[in-house]
Structure formats: C-alpha cells, structure tokens
C-alpha cells in the first residue's frame, strides 16, 4: 500500500475524531438541559439503559477493522469513516449522558466520572488509530 494513501487516511481519521469531539461539546449543554427533567429516583434505570446502549455500540466498534477496508477505493474508505464516525459519536454522546446523569444524582462524583469517561473515550480513539496502523 502506498504510504501516501495511508497518510491520507490517517489525516482523515484525525479530522473524523476532531469532529466527534466538537459535536460532543456542542451537544453537551443540550443533553444536560434535557436530562435535568429526569427525576433523581429514576436516574438509576436511565443509567442502566444508557449502559446497555454503550455496550451495544462497543461491539461493532471493536469488531470493525481497517484491515478489511479497501483503502484504494474512495467509497470503501468513506463507508469505513462514516461507520467509525457514528460509533465514536454515539460512544461520546452516551458517555456524556452518563456523566451528566451521575452529576445529577451524585454531584461529588461528577469530576471522577468525567475523568473516567474522557480516559475511556481516549482509549477508544487510540484503538481506532492502532487498528489503522496495523495495516502498514
């Protein structure tokens, strides 16, 4: 595989991840305002549902591999970026919802939950890059 093609896909992956982070920050206040209507008594049930969604999006995210993408085909690369973008965006938004919900019920744990969510998201992004670099 030509190194320039891989370099292009890496730059596209960086852009994809930056867009996810920007969108997550843009949606954060909206999510926060929507979640304040949930009663603290039902937050536990809500967190369970969000956790199930988070696990569900993790399966296809980690099953995906760039090794099976035809990097010479624009359509194949576009589909791969679109798919991983959606997985990453859903993961980031679900983590944001979890952090907000934890902050509502357990304000003292908000900073710890935020830290864990950021580290988890960063590890998923690193996994995305690691998978990309495996094809070299």
PyMOL commands that place a pseudoatom at each C-alpha (Angstrom):
pseudoatom trace, name=CA, resn=UNK, resi=1, chain=A, elem=C, hetatm=0, pos=[0.000, 0.000, 0.000]
pseudoatom trace, name=CA, resn=UNK, resi=2, chain=A, elem=C, hetatm=0, pos=[1.365, 3.393, -0.898]
pseudoatom trace, name=CA, resn=UNK, resi=3, chain=A, elem=C, hetatm=0, pos=[2.455, 5.301, 2.185]
pseudoatom trace, name=CA, resn=UNK, resi=4, chain=A, elem=C, hetatm=0, pos=[0.803, 8.493, 0.900]
pseudoatom trace, name=CA, resn=UNK, resi=5, chain=A, elem=C, hetatm=0, pos=[-2.597, 6.747, 0.790]
pseudoatom trace, name=CA, resn=UNK, resi=6, chain=A, elem=C, hetatm=0, pos=[-2.207, 5.546, 4.372]
pseudoatom trace, name=CA, resn=UNK, resi=7, chain=A, elem=C, hetatm=0, pos=[-1.079, 9.034, 5.426]
pseudoatom trace, name=CA, resn=UNK, resi=8, chain=A, elem=C, hetatm=0, pos=[-4.231, 10.476, 3.853]
pseudoatom trace, name=CA, resn=UNK, resi=9, chain=A, elem=C, hetatm=0, pos=[-6.449, 8.004, 5.713]
pseudoatom trace, name=CA, resn=UNK, resi=10, chain=A, elem=C, hetatm=0, pos=[-4.632, 8.869, 8.973]
pseudoatom trace, name=CA, resn=UNK, resi=11, chain=A, elem=C, hetatm=0, pos=[-5.292, 12.595, 8.393]
pseudoatom trace, name=CA, resn=UNK, resi=12, chain=A, elem=C, hetatm=0, pos=[-8.933, 11.818, 7.633]
pseudoatom trace, name=CA, resn=UNK, resi=13, chain=A, elem=C, hetatm=0, pos=[-9.122, 9.784, 10.844]
pseudoatom trace, name=CA, resn=UNK, resi=14, chain=A, elem=C, hetatm=0, pos=[-7.709, 12.703, 12.830]
pseudoatom trace, name=CA, resn=UNK, resi=15, chain=A, elem=C, hetatm=0, pos=[-10.318, 15.017, 11.283]
pseudoatom trace, name=CA, resn=UNK, resi=16, chain=A, elem=C, hetatm=0, pos=[-13.080, 12.480, 11.996]
pseudoatom trace, name=CA, resn=UNK, resi=17, chain=A, elem=C, hetatm=0, pos=[-12.110, 12.310, 15.657]
pseudoatom trace, name=CA, resn=UNK, resi=18, chain=A, elem=C, hetatm=0, pos=[-11.892, 16.091, 15.978]
pseudoatom trace, name=CA, resn=UNK, resi=19, chain=A, elem=C, hetatm=0, pos=[-15.374, 16.457, 14.503]
pseudoatom trace, name=CA, resn=UNK, resi=20, chain=A, elem=C, hetatm=0, pos=[-16.727, 13.936, 17.040]
pseudoatom trace, name=CA, resn=UNK, resi=21, chain=A, elem=C, hetatm=0, pos=[-15.178, 15.888, 19.932]
pseudoatom trace, name=CA, resn=UNK, resi=22, chain=A, elem=C, hetatm=0, pos=[-16.536, 19.220, 18.646]
pseudoatom trace, name=CA, resn=UNK, resi=23, chain=A, elem=C, hetatm=0, pos=[-20.035, 17.784, 18.148]
pseudoatom trace, name=CA, resn=UNK, resi=24, chain=A, elem=C, hetatm=0, pos=[-19.970, 16.255, 21.620]
pseudoatom trace, name=CA, resn=UNK, resi=25, chain=A, elem=C, hetatm=0, pos=[-19.075, 19.618, 23.165]
pseudoatom trace, name=CA, resn=UNK, resi=26, chain=A, elem=C, hetatm=0, pos=[-21.822, 21.302, 21.131]
pseudoatom trace, name=CA, resn=UNK, resi=27, chain=A, elem=C, hetatm=0, pos=[-24.432, 18.744, 22.209]
pseudoatom trace, name=CA, resn=UNK, resi=28, chain=A, elem=C, hetatm=0, pos=[-23.340, 18.645, 25.858]
pseudoatom trace, name=CA, resn=UNK, resi=29, chain=A, elem=C, hetatm=0, pos=[-25.434, 21.661, 27.008]
pseudoatom trace, name=CA, resn=UNK, resi=30, chain=A, elem=C, hetatm=0, pos=[-28.463, 20.366, 25.110]
pseudoatom trace, name=CA, resn=UNK, resi=31, chain=A, elem=C, hetatm=0, pos=[-28.119, 16.927, 26.689]
pseudoatom trace, name=CA, resn=UNK, resi=32, chain=A, elem=C, hetatm=0, pos=[-27.660, 18.498, 30.114]
pseudoatom trace, name=CA, resn=UNK, resi=33, chain=A, elem=C, hetatm=0, pos=[-30.820, 20.581, 29.789]
pseudoatom trace, name=CA, resn=UNK, resi=34, chain=A, elem=C, hetatm=0, pos=[-32.837, 17.566, 28.638]
pseudoatom trace, name=CA, resn=UNK, resi=35, chain=A, elem=C, hetatm=0, pos=[-31.595, 15.332, 31.452]
pseudoatom trace, name=CA, resn=UNK, resi=36, chain=A, elem=C, hetatm=0, pos=[-32.494, 17.739, 34.239]
pseudoatom trace, name=CA, resn=UNK, resi=37, chain=A, elem=C, hetatm=0, pos=[-36.159, 16.781, 33.794]
pseudoatom trace, name=CA, resn=UNK, resi=38, chain=A, elem=C, hetatm=0, pos=[-35.461, 13.185, 34.836]
pseudoatom trace, name=CA, resn=UNK, resi=39, chain=A, elem=C, hetatm=0, pos=[-36.272, 12.612, 38.475]
pseudoatom trace, name=CA, resn=UNK, resi=40, chain=A, elem=C, hetatm=0, pos=[-33.304, 11.533, 40.603]
pseudoatom trace, name=CA, resn=UNK, resi=41, chain=A, elem=C, hetatm=0, pos=[-35.292, 8.429, 41.597]
pseudoatom trace, name=CA, resn=UNK, resi=42, chain=A, elem=C, hetatm=0, pos=[-35.363, 7.153, 38.012]
pseudoatom trace, name=CA, resn=UNK, resi=43, chain=A, elem=C, hetatm=0, pos=[-31.781, 8.071, 37.058]
pseudoatom trace, name=CA, resn=UNK, resi=44, chain=A, elem=C, hetatm=0, pos=[-30.608, 4.590, 38.044]
pseudoatom trace, name=CA, resn=UNK, resi=45, chain=A, elem=C, hetatm=0, pos=[-32.926, 2.988, 35.496]
pseudoatom trace, name=CA, resn=UNK, resi=46, chain=A, elem=C, hetatm=0, pos=[-31.886, 5.561, 32.931]
pseudoatom trace, name=CA, resn=UNK, resi=47, chain=A, elem=C, hetatm=0, pos=[-28.180, 4.835, 33.535]
pseudoatom trace, name=CA, resn=UNK, resi=48, chain=A, elem=C, hetatm=0, pos=[-28.859, 1.128, 33.051]
pseudoatom trace, name=CA, resn=UNK, resi=49, chain=A, elem=C, hetatm=0, pos=[-30.447, 1.802, 29.662]
pseudoatom trace, name=CA, resn=UNK, resi=50, chain=A, elem=C, hetatm=0, pos=[-27.595, 4.101, 28.619]
pseudoatom trace, name=CA, resn=UNK, resi=51, chain=A, elem=C, hetatm=0, pos=[-25.086, 1.450, 29.711]
pseudoatom trace, name=CA, resn=UNK, resi=52, chain=A, elem=C, hetatm=0, pos=[-26.817, -1.132, 27.531]
pseudoatom trace, name=CA, resn=UNK, resi=53, chain=A, elem=C, hetatm=0, pos=[-26.626, 1.255, 24.570]
pseudoatom trace, name=CA, resn=UNK, resi=54, chain=A, elem=C, hetatm=0, pos=[-22.947, 1.872, 25.295]
pseudoatom trace, name=CA, resn=UNK, resi=55, chain=A, elem=C, hetatm=0, pos=[-22.178, -1.848, 25.366]
pseudoatom trace, name=CA, resn=UNK, resi=56, chain=A, elem=C, hetatm=0, pos=[-24.209, -2.331, 22.193]
pseudoatom trace, name=CA, resn=UNK, resi=57, chain=A, elem=C, hetatm=0, pos=[-22.246, 0.309, 20.256]
pseudoatom trace, name=CA, resn=UNK, resi=58, chain=A, elem=C, hetatm=0, pos=[-18.970, -1.114, 21.574]
pseudoatom trace, name=CA, resn=UNK, resi=59, chain=A, elem=C, hetatm=0, pos=[-19.466, -4.496, 19.902]
pseudoatom trace, name=CA, resn=UNK, resi=60, chain=A, elem=C, hetatm=0, pos=[-19.490, -3.303, 16.282]
pseudoatom trace, name=CA, resn=UNK, resi=61, chain=A, elem=C, hetatm=0, pos=[-16.910, -0.606, 17.050]
pseudoatom trace, name=CA, resn=UNK, resi=62, chain=A, elem=C, hetatm=0, pos=[-14.350, -3.162, 18.183]
pseudoatom trace, name=CA, resn=UNK, resi=63, chain=A, elem=C, hetatm=0, pos=[-15.368, -5.701, 15.530]
pseudoatom trace, name=CA, resn=UNK, resi=64, chain=A, elem=C, hetatm=0, pos=[-14.581, -3.169, 12.805]
pseudoatom trace, name=CA, resn=UNK, resi=65, chain=A, elem=C, hetatm=0, pos=[-11.081, -3.316, 11.344]
pseudoatom trace, name=CA, resn=UNK, resi=66, chain=A, elem=C, hetatm=0, pos=[-9.309, -1.258, 8.708]
pseudoatom trace, name=CA, resn=UNK, resi=67, chain=A, elem=C, hetatm=0, pos=[-7.607, -4.470, 7.544]
pseudoatom trace, name=CA, resn=UNK, resi=68, chain=A, elem=C, hetatm=0, pos=[-10.804, -5.353, 5.695]
pseudoatom trace, name=CA, resn=UNK, resi=69, chain=A, elem=C, hetatm=0, pos=[-11.195, -1.917, 4.084]
pseudoatom trace, name=CA, resn=UNK, resi=70, chain=A, elem=C, hetatm=0, pos=[-10.024, -1.420, 0.517]
pseudoatom trace, name=CA, resn=UNK, resi=71, chain=A, elem=C, hetatm=0, pos=[-8.003, 1.753, 1.074]
pseudoatom trace, name=CA, resn=UNK, resi=72, chain=A, elem=C, hetatm=0, pos=[-7.647, 2.219, -2.697]
pseudoatom trace, name=CA, resn=UNK, resi=73, chain=A, elem=C, hetatm=0, pos=[-11.409, 2.655, -3.038]
pseudoatom trace, name=CA, resn=UNK, resi=74, chain=A, elem=C, hetatm=0, pos=[-12.844, 6.054, -2.100]
pseudoatom trace, name=CA, resn=UNK, resi=75, chain=A, elem=C, hetatm=0, pos=[-16.257, 4.508, -1.429]
pseudoatom trace, name=CA, resn=UNK, resi=76, chain=A, elem=C, hetatm=0, pos=[-14.836, 1.861, 0.866]
pseudoatom trace, name=CA, resn=UNK, resi=77, chain=A, elem=C, hetatm=0, pos=[-12.832, 4.408, 2.859]
pseudoatom trace, name=CA, resn=UNK, resi=78, chain=A, elem=C, hetatm=0, pos=[-15.831, 6.759, 3.046]
pseudoatom trace, name=CA, resn=UNK, resi=79, chain=A, elem=C, hetatm=0, pos=[-18.025, 3.944, 4.349]
pseudoatom trace, name=CA, resn=UNK, resi=80, chain=A, elem=C, hetatm=0, pos=[-15.365, 2.991, 6.908]
pseudoatom trace, name=CA, resn=UNK, resi=81, chain=A, elem=C, hetatm=0, pos=[-15.011, 6.587, 8.115]
pseudoatom trace, name=CA, resn=UNK, resi=82, chain=A, elem=C, hetatm=0, pos=[-18.786, 7.055, 8.259]
pseudoatom trace, name=CA, resn=UNK, resi=83, chain=A, elem=C, hetatm=0, pos=[-19.232, 3.851, 10.224]
pseudoatom trace, name=CA, resn=UNK, resi=84, chain=A, elem=C, hetatm=0, pos=[-16.462, 4.574, 12.724]
pseudoatom trace, name=CA, resn=UNK, resi=85, chain=A, elem=C, hetatm=0, pos=[-17.610, 8.203, 12.986]
pseudoatom trace, name=CA, resn=UNK, resi=86, chain=A, elem=C, hetatm=0, pos=[-21.078, 7.081, 14.024]
pseudoatom trace, name=CA, resn=UNK, resi=87, chain=A, elem=C, hetatm=0, pos=[-19.676, 4.548, 16.518]
pseudoatom trace, name=CA, resn=UNK, resi=88, chain=A, elem=C, hetatm=0, pos=[-17.381, 7.180, 18.038]
pseudoatom trace, name=CA, resn=UNK, resi=89, chain=A, elem=C, hetatm=0, pos=[-20.094, 9.852, 18.118]
pseudoatom trace, name=CA, resn=UNK, resi=90, chain=A, elem=C, hetatm=0, pos=[-22.586, 7.524, 19.791]
pseudoatom trace, name=CA, resn=UNK, resi=91, chain=A, elem=C, hetatm=0, pos=[-19.956, 6.454, 22.298]
pseudoatom trace, name=CA, resn=UNK, resi=92, chain=A, elem=C, hetatm=0, pos=[-19.006, 10.045, 23.120]
pseudoatom trace, name=CA, resn=UNK, resi=93, chain=A, elem=C, hetatm=0, pos=[-22.631, 11.169, 23.466]
pseudoatom trace, name=CA, resn=UNK, resi=94, chain=A, elem=C, hetatm=0, pos=[-23.573, 8.174, 25.606]
pseudoatom trace, name=CA, resn=UNK, resi=95, chain=A, elem=C, hetatm=0, pos=[-20.578, 8.798, 27.853]
pseudoatom trace, name=CA, resn=UNK, resi=96, chain=A, elem=C, hetatm=0, pos=[-21.605, 12.450, 28.129]
pseudoatom trace, name=CA, resn=UNK, resi=97, chain=A, elem=C, hetatm=0, pos=[-25.142, 11.414, 29.086]
pseudoatom trace, name=CA, resn=UNK, resi=98, chain=A, elem=C, hetatm=0, pos=[-23.760, 9.054, 31.724]
pseudoatom trace, name=CA, resn=UNK, resi=99, chain=A, elem=C, hetatm=0, pos=[-21.521, 11.762, 33.199]
pseudoatom trace, name=CA, resn=UNK, resi=100, chain=A, elem=C, hetatm=0, pos=[-24.389, 14.249, 33.292]
pseudoatom trace, name=CA, resn=UNK, resi=101, chain=A, elem=C, hetatm=0, pos=[-26.732, 11.729, 34.928]
pseudoatom trace, name=CA, resn=UNK, resi=102, chain=A, elem=C, hetatm=0, pos=[-24.119, 10.802, 37.516]
pseudoatom trace, name=CA, resn=UNK, resi=103, chain=A, elem=C, hetatm=0, pos=[-23.599, 14.503, 38.199]
pseudoatom trace, name=CA, resn=UNK, resi=104, chain=A, elem=C, hetatm=0, pos=[-27.319, 14.942, 38.842]
pseudoatom trace, name=CA, resn=UNK, resi=105, chain=A, elem=C, hetatm=0, pos=[-27.559, 12.100, 41.348]
pseudoatom trace, name=CA, resn=UNK, resi=106, chain=A, elem=C, hetatm=0, pos=[-24.030, 12.153, 42.798]
pseudoatom trace, name=CA, resn=UNK, resi=107, chain=A, elem=C, hetatm=0, pos=[-22.577, 15.647, 42.343]
pseudoatom trace, name=CA, resn=UNK, resi=108, chain=A, elem=C, hetatm=0, pos=[-19.471, 14.706, 44.327]
pseudoatom trace, name=CA, resn=UNK, resi=109, chain=A, elem=C, hetatm=0, pos=[-18.649, 12.021, 41.737]
pseudoatom trace, name=CA, resn=UNK, resi=110, chain=A, elem=C, hetatm=0, pos=[-19.040, 14.289, 38.693]
pseudoatom trace, name=CA, resn=UNK, resi=111, chain=A, elem=C, hetatm=0, pos=[-15.329, 15.035, 38.251]
pseudoatom trace, name=CA, resn=UNK, resi=112, chain=A, elem=C, hetatm=0, pos=[-14.358, 11.400, 38.738]
pseudoatom trace, name=CA, resn=UNK, resi=113, chain=A, elem=C, hetatm=0, pos=[-16.996, 10.241, 36.241]
pseudoatom trace, name=CA, resn=UNK, resi=114, chain=A, elem=C, hetatm=0, pos=[-15.808, 12.881, 33.771]
pseudoatom trace, name=CA, resn=UNK, resi=115, chain=A, elem=C, hetatm=0, pos=[-12.213, 11.708, 34.130]
pseudoatom trace, name=CA, resn=UNK, resi=116, chain=A, elem=C, hetatm=0, pos=[-13.162, 8.069, 33.605]
pseudoatom trace, name=CA, resn=UNK, resi=117, chain=A, elem=C, hetatm=0, pos=[-15.306, 8.951, 30.571]
pseudoatom trace, name=CA, resn=UNK, resi=118, chain=A, elem=C, hetatm=0, pos=[-12.518, 11.017, 28.981]
pseudoatom trace, name=CA, resn=UNK, resi=119, chain=A, elem=C, hetatm=0, pos=[-9.940, 8.264, 29.534]
pseudoatom trace, name=CA, resn=UNK, resi=120, chain=A, elem=C, hetatm=0, pos=[-12.334, 5.644, 28.172]
pseudoatom trace, name=CA, resn=UNK, resi=121, chain=A, elem=C, hetatm=0, pos=[-13.086, 7.734, 25.095]
pseudoatom trace, name=CA, resn=UNK, resi=122, chain=A, elem=C, hetatm=0, pos=[-9.375, 8.427, 24.502]
pseudoatom trace, name=CA, resn=UNK, resi=123, chain=A, elem=C, hetatm=0, pos=[-8.648, 4.707, 24.698]
pseudoatom trace, name=CA, resn=UNK, resi=124, chain=A, elem=C, hetatm=0, pos=[-11.304, 4.038, 22.058]
pseudoatom trace, name=CA, resn=UNK, resi=125, chain=A, elem=C, hetatm=0, pos=[-9.784, 6.707, 19.804]
pseudoatom trace, name=CA, resn=UNK, resi=126, chain=A, elem=C, hetatm=0, pos=[-6.324, 5.211, 20.321]
pseudoatom trace, name=CA, resn=UNK, resi=127, chain=A, elem=C, hetatm=0, pos=[-7.750, 1.810, 19.417]
pseudoatom trace, name=CA, resn=UNK, resi=128, chain=A, elem=C, hetatm=0, pos=[-9.078, 3.337, 16.188]
pseudoatom trace, name=CA, resn=UNK, resi=129, chain=A, elem=C, hetatm=0, pos=[-5.588, 4.601, 15.317]
pseudoatom trace, name=CA, resn=UNK, resi=130, chain=A, elem=C, hetatm=0, pos=[-3.909, 1.383, 16.409]
pseudoatom trace, name=CA, resn=UNK, resi=131, chain=A, elem=C, hetatm=0, pos=[-6.211, -0.566, 14.111]
pseudoatom trace, name=CA, resn=UNK, resi=132, chain=A, elem=C, hetatm=0, pos=[-5.352, 1.804, 11.267]
pseudoatom trace, name=CA, resn=UNK, resi=133, chain=A, elem=C, hetatm=0, pos=[-1.621, 1.413, 11.842]
pseudoatom trace, name=CA, resn=UNK, resi=134, chain=A, elem=C, hetatm=0, pos=[-1.882, -2.390, 11.822]
pseudoatom trace, name=CA, resn=UNK, resi=135, chain=A, elem=C, hetatm=0, pos=[-2.363, -2.329, 8.052]
pseudoatom trace, name=CA, resn=UNK, resi=136, chain=A, elem=C, hetatm=0, pos=[1.106, -0.879, 7.436]
for i in range(1, 136): cmd.bond("trace and resi %d" % i, "trace and resi %d" % (i + 1))
show_as sticks, trace
zoom trace
